[in-house]
């Protein structure tokens, strides 16, 4: 993938008094996110980012709940419609032939990303958006589609300015203690942005337990002077304004 930056690498003044920014995000539009993650986030008054795979049946089946989550301040982000990933990578037998990114053209992916933004606008009425790439990949059969869609977004996860010294963690089957240890290590490494990308919370797949998720939120709640938790779009908008 190409290297893209949405803010100047020369930025020195991080908002929120130098705290480590923490983006808690949730990919693929899963039932367990609405059942478990959203209520826990609301309990601690944290805002999460939910990157919806819009072909998921959980989107139309629970549309009012996704809209309610947005009204509560949670972010709905672009994760494309069909979650196209490259089937030629290891352990990708789950990728359906029609969703093989290696068979898609750049033009097809550009159209899909734009259509996903239109669908999201119909849910939450918002025009500013961020994106997380399915499988972190953007190499289609005839090139990289990311440069042609990046102008549609405030930011794309994983392509932040160099000065943020950001990191991405995709936990599954991890305890609360392990998640907390990851945050402590990131702080020691002087990370300015930590992206934690969840999938299932207390269910579905690539799962962490409800208990581990709540233990992490409790830790963050108790250490608000050290960690600034917000939606990814709010974090990146504040960074670009400073």
PyMOL commands that set and color helices and strands:
alter all, ss='L'
color gray80, all
select helices_A, chain A and resi 16-18+31-44+57-61+63-71+97-99+101-103+106-124+134-136+146-152+162-164+176-188+210-222+232-240
alter helices_A, ss='H'
color red, helices_A
select strands_A, chain A and resi 20-27+49-52+75-78+130-131+139-140+143-144+155-156+167-169+193-198+227-229
alter strands_A, ss='S'
color yellow, strands_A
deselect
rebuild
show_as cartoon
